[in-house]
């Protein structure tokens, strides 16, 4: 009997094509995925306070408005990395760094 898998993930179709072709998403796509995760977890206020600005050599750089949001990001860094890497089917993000001053 075949198992039926229901996925509510918006990126499910993109993941299958990325894994089949062996390609890794570009920087803008990774930034978009990370920012959507932040918006989903923290809402509009959190998305306004935490902006993903760059991806450099596996380091995701997030600008935060103050120390409170930097602490929230610090506590959620593992989940953010896992979500982005799972969505991309590759180890794209190894570390998350917070910069103050959105």
Phi, psi and omega in degrees: 000136182275135179280141177260123180248125178251125181242129177264007182283128180292337186262012184301317181290325178292322181297317183295321179288324180293320182286328180289321182275346180078011182271154177253138181297155179284175185300318181296322179293317179296317178298317179298315181298315180295318181294321177296323177296315179298317179296320180292320182281324188243359178076189183295320181296316178293322179293327177287329182274338180235113180243123176285121187253328183200164172228115181230116177051045177084003179254119178271120182259124182239124175275130181239152184281328180202181185295328179299313180288330175296321178293318177300316179296319180300318181288333183259007187298321181293318179294322178295313178300314181298316180298312181296314182293323178293317180295322182274351184055037177198159176274091183265320182247123177254335184212151176239130181237136178259135172242133179277146177109072177284000000 
